[in-house]
Amino acid sequence: VACVIIWLLSNFNWRLEMVAADRSMLAAIGNMLAPLFAPLGWGDWKAAVASLTGMFAKENVVGTLGVLYGFEGAAASTSWAALQAAYSGLAGYSFLLFNLLCAPCFATIGAINSEMGSAKWTWAAIGYQTVLAYTMALIVYQLGMFFTGHGFGVGTGVAVLAILLLLHLLLRRGAHDTDVVGDKRHGHSRRAM
């Protein structure tokens, strides 16, 4: 069903006229989102839309790329060549990492909401997963570009800052580092479970 909807959105414009995919409703939505993903190496509308449809179900990422690049029948070999030409190997890793780590499909989000019993904490979990996915994909792509000879740019600087922030969050010392939970005001302590 999702592939049929994606096909319809990729073949019709907002006036419901049949058009080429790059002038479709799907392309318009993707072009709005694409600049967000440019620092990750895949800032084109097709990859942006594929990641968006992955929110409905992760398998839609592959289905969306299949529809947009025409993976059917004998033309599949030329479609794979078009996909390889559109993205570098490093951009491909970044794309895969983002889609692996980002917020899960809507069914899983519903289960998270049910388990947490709070819309606030559900949105916090979705936000955390999406920011983590974006950060990790940014680090992989930007540092990969640096180490393959593309120089040190703004994106590389942001990736280094993100690594430093992640290291700080992982290595900082605080009350959570101890296995004894104490109430210092009353002189009581107990073992944490």
ABEGO torsion letter per residue (X at the ends): XAAAAAAAAAABBAAGBBBBAAABAAAAAAAAAAAAAAAAGBABAAAAAAAAAAAABAAAAAAAAAAAAGBBEAAAAAAAAAAAAABBAAAAAAAAAAAAABBBBAAAAAAAAAAAGBAAAAAAAAAAAAAAAAAAAAAAAAAAAAAAGAEBBAAAAAAAAAAAAAAAAAABBBAAABABBBBAAAGBBBBBX
